[in-house]
Amino acid sequence: GFSAFRGTLDTSTPLKISLASNIFNAILDPILMFTFAMGVPGAALATLAAEVISAGSFISLMLRRKMFRWSKIFRLPSWTKLKPLLKGGAALQLRNVALNLTFLAVARVTQSLDDTGVAAAAHALAIQVFQVGGIVLLALSTVAQTVVPNELIEKVDSVTGRRHGGQVAAKNVVNRLMSWGFLLGIGLGTLQMLLLPMLQKSSPLQAVRDAAVVPSILASVYQIMNGLVFIGEGVMVGCGNFMQLSLSTVVATIGALISLNTLPKMFGLTGVWMSFGVFNSLRLAGVWLHQTKIGPLANLDMAKGKSQ
């Protein structure tokens, strides 16, 4: 449901449904967990009820807006329509495997740094710092996934008769999004640096706070890169270049795994976060290649399109 509405550039409806279901979940959680003494199963039931409400709302609205019909929902699609979905889905699954492999390797290396748990706690603290701005930048990736393909379609204004959209317009949108990502990355990274003293108070252990200082600084600096990476990868999805995105992530994962095998031995937890830097630097290289050399909105590709 969320993806269907996002595909029509309606982002407010999924937001309203998600907000309502989450509020319902938050109210029902303590009632089932404590009032009815159901504990963890109560929390699970509250989440299930919220998801059922969310799914029902999406289905009702999609039927009302004629986005699908019951008569076709159980009909098997033709191979012609199914093939691009399977191809894109397989490529994205490859990317998900690569991402999960990276995060699992990070967790394994972090856990093995010491037996006291200080490194793991400091890593969790640095992740909190990272998420302050990372969530905002990741949301811009979703914007790129939606706006870019819509702008790629050349349209004619029914009133003025003027044409708008197409490759050049989409390229301009991408350039603006990348600029915003870069500026937001700088702004959010600076904000995180300013909030570091406050965020470090979330741990009562001085050893954990000390171990988290450099990783937290790196997490803040990386936001500059993340703004470009997240939006650039959103552009890849919007252009339908799923395999390019997946291969870029696989290469980044290989680089991260090599770094995780060497840098933490020399620099400890800081080495883990340096490996994060290697991972995102290689992803940024993939974004650069897509936008300048091999993507449909690359300058060379657009020039070929005009000459033809």
NORRABEL-V405902 format. One record per residue. RES is the residue in three letters. SS is DSSP state (2 for helix, 1 for strand, 0 for the rest). D_LAST is the distance of its C-alpha to the last C-alpha in Angstrom with 1 decimal. Layout:
res = (RES	RES)
ss = (SS	SS)
d_last = (D_LAST	D_LAST)
//
This chain:
res = (GLY	PHE	SER	ALA	PHE	ARG	GLY	THR	LEU	ASP	THR	SER	THR	PRO	LEU	LYS	ILE	SER	LEU	ALA	SER	ASN	ILE	PHE	ASN	ALA	ILE	LEU	ASP	PRO	ILE	LEU	MET	PHE	THR	PHE	ALA	MET	GLY	VAL	PRO	GLY	ALA	ALA	LEU	ALA	THR	LEU	ALA	ALA	GLU	VAL	ILE	SER	ALA	GLY	SER	PHE	ILE	SER	LEU	MET	LEU	ARG	ARG	LYS	MET	PHE	ARG	TRP	SER	LYS	ILE	PHE	ARG	LEU	PRO	SER	TRP	THR	LYS	LEU	LYS	PRO	LEU	LEU	LYS	GLY	GLY	ALA	ALA	LEU	GLN	LEU	ARG	ASN	VAL	ALA	LEU	ASN	LEU	THR	PHE	LEU	ALA	VAL	ALA	ARG	VAL	THR	GLN	SER	LEU	ASP	ASP	THR	GLY	VAL	ALA	ALA	ALA	ALA	HIS	ALA	LEU	ALA	ILE	GLN	VAL	PHE	GLN	VAL	GLY	GLY	ILE	VAL	LEU	LEU	ALA	LEU	SER	THR	VAL	ALA	GLN	THR	VAL	VAL	PRO	ASN	GLU	LEU	ILE	GLU	LYS	VAL	ASP	SER	VAL	THR	GLY	ARG	ARG	HIS	GLY	GLY	GLN	VAL	ALA	ALA	LYS	ASN	VAL	VAL	ASN	ARG	LEU	MET	SER	TRP	GLY	PHE	LEU	LEU	GLY	ILE	GLY	LEU	GLY	THR	LEU	GLN	MET	LEU	LEU	LEU	PRO	MET	LEU	GLN	LYS	SER	SER	PRO	LEU	GLN	ALA	VAL	ARG	ASP	ALA	ALA	VAL	VAL	PRO	SER	ILE	LEU	ALA	SER	VAL	TYR	GLN	ILE	MET	ASN	GLY	LEU	VAL	PHE	ILE	GLY	GLU	GLY	VAL	MET	VAL	GLY	CYS	GLY	ASN	PHE	MET	GLN	LEU	SER	LEU	SER	THR	VAL	VAL	ALA	THR	ILE	GLY	ALA	LEU	ILE	SER	LEU	ASN	THR	LEU	PRO	LYS	MET	PHE	GLY	LEU	THR	GLY	VAL	TRP	MET	SER	PHE	GLY	VAL	PHE	ASN	SER	LEU	ARG	LEU	ALA	GLY	VAL	TRP	LEU	HIS	GLN	THR	LYS	ILE	GLY	PRO	LEU	ALA	ASN	LEU	ASP	MET	ALA	LYS	GLY	LYS	SER	GLN)
ss = (0	2	2	2	2	2	2	0	0	0	0	2	2	2	2	2	2	2	2	2	2	2	2	2	2	2	2	2	2	2	2	2	2	2	2	0	0	0	2	2	2	2	2	2	2	2	2	2	2	2	2	2	2	2	2	2	2	2	2	2	2	2	2	2	0	0	0	0	0	2	2	2	2	0	0	0	0	0	2	2	2	2	2	2	2	2	2	2	2	2	2	2	2	2	2	2	2	2	2	2	2	2	2	2	2	2	2	2	2	2	2	0	0	0	0	0	0	2	2	2	2	2	2	2	2	2	2	2	2	2	2	2	2	2	2	2	2	2	2	2	2	2	2	2	2	2	2	2	2	2	2	2	0	0	1	1	0	0	0	0	0	0	1	1	0	0	2	2	2	2	2	2	2	2	2	2	2	2	2	2	2	2	2	2	2	2	2	2	2	2	2	2	2	2	2	2	2	2	2	2	0	0	0	0	0	2	2	2	2	2	2	2	2	2	2	2	2	2	2	2	2	2	2	2	2	2	2	2	2	2	2	2	2	2	2	2	2	2	0	0	0	2	2	2	2	2	2	2	2	2	2	2	2	2	2	2	2	2	2	2	0	0	2	2	2	2	2	0	2	2	2	2	2	2	2	2	2	2	2	2	2	2	2	2	2	2	2	2	2	2	2	2	2	2	0	0	0	0	2	2	2	2	2	2	2	2	2	0)
d_last = (39.3	38.2	34.7	34.5	35.5	33.3	30.3	31.1	31.5	35.3	36.8	40.2	41.4	41.1	42.8	45.7	46.2	46.2	48.5	50.9	51.0	51.6	54.4	55.9	55.7	57.3	60.2	60.8	60.8	64.1	65.7	65.1	65.6	68.7	70.3	70.1	70.4	67.5	66.1	62.8	62.5	62.8	59.8	57.8	59.0	58.0	54.5	54.3	55.5	53.0	50.1	51.4	51.5	48.0	46.6	48.7	47.3	43.7	44.3	46.2	43.6	40.7	42.8	43.7	40.1	39.1	36.7	38.2	41.0	43.9	43.3	39.9	40.8	42.5	40.2	38.3	34.5	32.5	31.0	27.5	28.2	30.4	28.2	25.8	28.9	30.7	27.9	27.5	31.3	32.1	29.8	31.5	34.9	34.2	33.6	36.8	38.8	37.7	38.6	42.0	42.7	42.3	44.5	47.1	47.2	47.7	50.5	52.2	52.2	53.4	56.2	57.3	57.6	61.2	63.8	64.8	61.7	61.2	57.7	56.5	57.9	56.4	53.0	53.3	54.2	51.1	48.9	50.5	49.4	45.9	45.6	46.6	43.1	41.2	41.5	40.0	37.0	36.5	36.5	33.5	31.6	32.3	31.0	27.6	27.4	27.9	26.2	22.8	21.8	23.1	21.1	17.8	18.3	17.2	20.4	22.0	25.5	27.9	30.1	28.0	24.9	22.8	19.8	20.1	18.8	15.3	14.0	15.3	18.6	19.0	18.6	21.2	23.4	23.2	24.2	27.1	28.3	28.3	30.2	32.7	33.0	33.9	36.4	37.9	38.3	40.2	42.3	43.1	43.9	46.3	47.9	48.5	50.1	52.4	53.3	54.2	57.9	58.0	55.9	58.1	61.2	59.9	61.7	65.5	65.5	65.2	64.0	61.0	60.2	60.5	58.3	55.6	55.3	52.8	50.6	50.6	49.5	46.7	45.7	45.5	43.5	41.0	40.1	38.0	35.8	36.1	34.5	31.3	31.5	32.3	29.6	27.0	28.0	28.0	24.3	23.7	25.5	23.8	20.3	21.9	21.8	25.4	25.5	24.3	27.0	29.6	29.0	29.2	32.5	33.8	33.4	35.0	37.8	38.5	38.8	41.1	43.3	43.7	44.6	47.0	48.7	49.4	49.4	51.9	54.4	54.3	53.8	54.9	53.3	51.4	49.8	48.6	46.9	45.5	43.9	42.3	40.8	39.4	38.0	36.2	35.1	33.2	31.8	30.6	29.0	27.0	26.0	24.9	22.8	21.1	20.4	19.4	18.1	17.4	17.2	14.4	15.4	15.7	14.5	12.6	10.9	10.0	8.8	6.3	5.3	5.4	3.8	0.0)
//
